[in-house]
């Protein structure tokens, strides 16, 4: 507004000097100049306001990316046909869970003598029915391997060939109800020179197809 007052005073002075005939033209040009001054002033003021608003805007920091939480596995399950575990791992099969709790070697078990060149491996195993109905279990569901390439480097529990010699042994045939759990011993004959073993289970279905296979690997010492 100060600029506009200065321009109007100059117009009055010019009118007194040049006479009435030129007042209109002088006033017209003065008005145009004053309008331009006001408009340029308003533009500058609006630019300053916009710049101040932009400066006042707080900087927005990019949100940090949230990493996916790692999946925590406390039980072992099948991942495409084959799964392995160790002593204490729970192997989750289609029908049941099984865990090899411990294992040791001995020259005889409760009066049972192995064949020449062999000793006995005694493994404590826990089996739990996770199926939606009762299941019938067999001692031959589990077999022992001694981790070599020979075609005969495996065997079944001694209950597949003889009567149990201890009440702690799992029977050759037993039934498990829904969610029922049992812990017992599996006794195998194994070569005396072997120390590293695995106890495995292969899923087998009524339509004569095989499912996944599970191995529990461990080393055993003599007691």
C-alpha positions as CSV (number, residue, x, y, z in Angstrom):
1,X,0.0,0.0,0.0
2,X,2.9,2.4,0.6
3,X,4.0,2.1,-3.0
4,X,0.5,2.9,-4.3
5,X,0.4,6.2,-2.2
6,X,3.7,7.4,-3.7
7,X,2.5,6.8,-7.2
8,X,-0.8,8.7,-6.6
9,X,1.1,11.8,-5.2
10,X,3.2,11.9,-8.4
11,X,0.1,11.8,-10.5
12,X,-1.4,14.9,-8.8
13,X,1.9,16.8,-9.2
14,X,2.1,15.9,-12.9
15,X,-1.6,17.1,-13.5
16,X,-0.8,20.5,-12.0
17,X,2.2,20.9,-14.4
18,X,0.7,19.8,-17.7
19,X,-2.9,20.9,-17.5
20,X,-6.3,19.4,-17.6
21,X,-6.2,17.9,-21.1
22,X,-3.5,15.4,-20.2
23,X,-4.9,14.4,-16.8
24,X,-6.9,11.4,-18.0
25,X,-4.0,9.9,-19.9
26,X,-1.6,10.4,-17.0
27,X,-4.1,8.9,-14.6
28,X,-4.7,6.0,-16.9
29,X,-1.0,5.2,-17.1
30,X,-0.6,5.7,-13.4
31,X,-3.4,3.3,-12.6
32,X,-1.8,0.7,-14.9
33,X,1.6,1.2,-13.2
34,X,0.0,1.1,-9.7
35,X,-1.9,-2.1,-10.6
36,X,1.3,-3.7,-11.9
37,X,3.0,-2.7,-8.7
38,X,0.2,-4.2,-6.5
39,X,0.0,-7.4,-8.6
40,X,3.8,-7.9,-8.5
41,X,3.7,-7.2,-4.8
42,X,0.9,-9.8,-4.2
43,X,2.8,-12.4,-6.3
44,X,6.0,-11.8,-4.3
45,X,4.1,-12.1,-1.1
46,X,2.3,-15.3,-2.2
47,X,5.6,-16.8,-3.2
48,X,7.1,-15.9,0.2
49,X,4.1,-17.5,1.9
50,X,4.4,-20.7,-0.1
51,X,8.1,-20.9,0.5
52,X,7.6,-20.4,4.2
53,X,4.9,-23.1,4.3
54,X,7.3,-25.5,2.5
55,X,10.0,-24.7,5.0
56,X,7.6,-25.3,7.9
57,X,6.6,-28.7,6.6
58,X,8.3,-31.4,8.8
59,X,10.4,-33.9,6.9
60,X,8.7,-37.3,6.8
61,X,11.2,-40.1,7.2
62,X,10.7,-43.2,5.3
63,X,9.3,-46.0,7.4
64,X,11.8,-48.7,8.2
65,X,11.1,-52.0,6.5
66,X,9.9,-54.6,8.9
67,X,11.8,-57.8,8.5
68,X,9.8,-61.0,8.3
69,X,10.0,-62.9,11.6
70,X,11.9,-66.2,11.2
71,X,9.9,-69.2,11.5
72,X,10.7,-71.2,14.7
73,X,10.5,-74.9,14.4
74,X,10.4,-76.9,17.6
75,X,9.3,-80.1,15.9
76,X,10.5,-81.9,12.8
77,X,8.0,-82.5,10.0
78,X,8.3,-83.8,6.5
79,X,9.4,-81.4,3.8
80,X,9.0,-83.4,0.5
81,X,9.6,-87.1,1.0
82,X,12.5,-87.2,3.4
83,X,13.2,-85.9,6.8
84,X,16.0,-86.4,9.4
85,X,16.5,-85.7,13.0
86,X,18.6,-86.5,16.0
87,X,18.2,-87.9,19.5
88,X,15.4,-86.0,21.2
89,X,13.8,-84.7,18.0
90,X,10.1,-85.4,17.4
91,X,9.5,-86.9,14.0
92,X,6.0,-86.0,12.8
93,X,4.7,-88.6,10.4
94,X,1.3,-88.9,8.8
95,X,0.0,-91.3,11.5
96,X,2.0,-90.7,14.6
97,X,4.9,-88.8,16.2
98,X,8.0,-90.7,17.3
99,X,11.0,-89.7,19.3
100,X,14.2,-91.6,20.0
101,X,15.0,-90.6,23.5
102,X,18.3,-92.5,24.1
103,X,20.3,-95.4,22.7
104,X,23.3,-97.6,23.9
105,X,25.2,-100.7,23.0
106,X,25.6,-103.9,25.1
107,X,26.8,-107.5,24.7
108,X,23.6,-109.0,26.0
109,X,20.2,-107.8,27.1
110,X,18.3,-109.5,29.9
111,X,19.6,-112.9,28.9
112,X,19.3,-112.4,25.2
113,X,22.6,-113.2,23.3
114,X,23.2,-111.8,19.8
115,X,24.7,-113.7,17.0
116,X,28.5,-114.0,16.6
117,X,30.1,-110.7,15.4
118,X,27.2,-108.7,16.7
119,X,26.1,-106.8,19.8
120,X,22.8,-105.3,20.9
121,X,21.6,-101.7,20.4
122,X,18.9,-100.7,22.9
123,X,16.9,-97.6,22.0
124,X,14.1,-96.0,24.1
125,X,11.4,-94.7,21.8
126,X,8.2,-92.7,22.5
127,X,5.3,-93.1,20.0
128,X,2.2,-90.9,20.0
129,X,-0.9,-91.4,17.9
130,X,-1.8,-88.2,16.1
131,X,-4.2,-89.7,13.6
132,X,-8.0,-89.3,13.7
133,X,-8.6,-92.9,14.7
134,X,-6.9,-95.8,16.5
135,X,-3.9,-97.2,14.8
136,X,-2.2,-100.6,14.9
137,X,1.6,-100.5,15.4
138,X,4.2,-103.1,14.5
139,X,7.7,-103.5,15.7
140,X,8.8,-103.7,12.0
141,X,7.5,-100.2,11.5
142,X,11.0,-99.2,12.7
143,X,14.3,-100.5,11.4
144,X,17.9,-99.8,12.3
145,X,20.6,-98.8,9.7
146,X,24.3,-98.6,10.4
147,X,25.1,-96.1,7.7
148,X,26.9,-98.1,5.1
149,X,26.1,-98.9,1.5
150,X,25.5,-102.7,1.8
151,X,22.1,-104.1,0.8
152,X,21.8,-105.9,4.1
153,X,23.1,-103.2,6.4
154,X,19.8,-102.9,8.3
155,X,17.6,-105.0,10.6
156,X,14.3,-105.1,12.5
157,X,13.9,-105.3,16.3
158,X,14.6,-108.8,17.8
159,X,10.8,-109.1,18.6
160,X,10.4,-109.8,14.9
161,X,12.2,-113.1,15.4
162,X,11.7,-114.0,19.1
163,X,9.5,-113.3,22.1
164,X,10.2,-110.2,24.2
165,X,12.7,-110.7,27.0
166,X,11.6,-107.7,29.0
167,X,8.4,-105.9,29.9
168,X,10.0,-102.7,28.8
169,X,10.2,-103.8,25.1
170,X,7.6,-102.6,22.7
171,X,5.5,-105.6,21.5
172,X,5.6,-106.9,18.0
173,X,1.9,-105.7,17.6
174,X,0.2,-103.1,19.8
175,X,-2.7,-100.6,19.4
176,X,-2.7,-96.9,20.1
177,X,-5.9,-94.9,20.6
178,X,-6.4,-91.4,19.5
179,X,-3.8,-89.2,21.1
180,X,-2.4,-92.2,23.1
181,X,1.3,-92.3,23.8
182,X,3.6,-95.1,24.7
183,X,7.3,-95.3,25.6
184,X,9.2,-98.5,25.3
185,X,12.4,-100.2,24.2
186,X,13.4,-101.4,20.7
187,X,16.3,-103.9,20.8
188,X,18.3,-104.6,17.6
189,X,21.2,-106.8,16.7
190,X,24.0,-104.7,15.0
191,X,27.6,-105.3,13.9
192,X,30.1,-105.0,16.8
193,X,32.4,-102.6,14.8
194,X,29.6,-100.0,14.2
195,X,29.0,-97.0,16.3
196,X,26.9,-94.7,14.1
197,X,23.2,-95.6,13.4
198,X,19.8,-94.4,12.3
199,X,16.3,-95.6,13.2
200,X,13.9,-95.0,10.3
201,X,10.2,-95.2,9.5
202,X,8.6,-95.3,6.1
203,X,4.9,-94.3,5.6
204,X,2.9,-97.0,3.9
205,X,-0.8,-96.6,2.9
206,X,-3.7,-99.0,2.2
207,X,-3.5,-98.4,-1.6
208,X,0.1,-99.9,-1.6
209,X,1.8,-96.5,-2.0
210,X,4.7,-95.2,0.0
211,X,4.8,-91.8,1.7
212,X,7.7,-90.0,3.3
213,X,10.6,-91.6,5.1
214,X,12.1,-90.4,8.4
215,X,15.5,-91.0,9.9
216,X,16.9,-90.3,13.3
217,X,20.7,-90.3,13.3
218,X,22.8,-90.9,16.4
219,X,26.0,-92.5,17.8
220,X,25.9,-95.1,20.5
221,X,28.4,-96.3,23.1
222,X,28.6,-99.5,25.1
223,X,27.4,-99.7,28.6
